[in-house]
Amino acid sequence: MTSYTVRSTTQLSGDISMVRTLNLRSVLRVLYDGGSHTITSIAAVAGISRPTTSQAISDLLAAGWIQPSDQSADRQDGPGRPAQRFEFRPRAGHVLGVDIGGHKVLVLVSDLSGEIVAERRATLRPTSPRARRLAVMNQAITEALNAAGLPAAAISCAAIATPGVVGPDGKVAHAPAIPEWVGVDLGKHVQDRFGIPTQVFNDMRMAALAEHWKGVARDAADVVYVHVGRRMGTGLLVAGRPHAGRHGAAAEIGLWRGLPWAHAYERLLELAPGALAKRGDDAIQAIFDAAKAGDAAAQAGIDAFADLLVQGLAPVMVTIDPELVIIGGGISAAGEAIREPVRARVERETDFPPKVVCSIMGDHSSAIGAVRSALDVAEERLFAELKPGPATPAELPGQPPKMPAGTR
């Protein structure tokens, strides 16, 4: 198995080598968690000696995982010497987050701090066959990598968000909204095409994860995310982590045959005037504007839609007792005009009503959640496999070692 190795002039073995490995990881953890630190402060937090910390710093600098900080020191780190500070080097590695659905492909390239360094988007038709959809995704990934100035070999790992039920094997098990999508193995496809270890997740669960990371659910652990747009979907966070269930179908209320909401959004769009009825977000905004202006039909349509939405969400809310319900998708742009009727019905239907909020992440949420999942894998492997040892040419600063092939 390939390991994340760092330069070392001395080869150690046995227990001493293991202690040095643990010390190395402890030092990197202090810096990885953020901020600019002196050797003395790192040693104090890591609980190791200053000489041991200095050796670890030398190894990590040589491997390119950390860098001297340009922050000015406000104190000295020893008699007569200015305190030198160090920080984690986020661009020592990169990950890929992909959202591929019925209407679009969105690819984000992120460094290890979560900063997006490149983005590419492509449009799709809901009727596009599998081969066309995969080809468009391939092109978008290639363009995103080129925009970031990175070869595929520089990407530690990737995560893909896609509609439907994604089984434990990473294959799409159910996807009524996309033709020919059942059975597709997106992880294997990206692994074979780009050589990037890749995981695959349901897009709604990735959207919920994104809200927990950078959106409106940062302080919430148990969350229901509902996407309202050209299709309806939900995602769950339980204890801050996406919950999939045995078959990957947890909270897929669209699979509930007893809930007649498959065409509820389309019926709401029909209330928009003229040609706007086919223009998605513009139509929704027009309907809410009309209701605000006193249009009784528009208000009745919104009320009926809110009734149906909460009817579908109520069993989920009662089951997991969430802190937060997030309204995402195109309808979230209506803001308070949709939040308030949903909130009122949630309070009426549940004894312990969660707070209801609207997403502010637009259509980036699933791709951002995929980035977060890829970062989690990159972090886990970094600290599991980092150890002292001879560096190879591929492990020079700026070109950190790759994750082991075959990981999906």
Order of alpha helices (4+ residues) and beta strands (2+ residues): beta-alpha-beta-alpha-alpha-beta-beta-beta-beta-beta-beta-beta-alpha-beta-beta-beta-alpha-beta-alpha-beta-beta-beta-alpha-alpha-alpha-beta-alpha-beta-alpha-beta
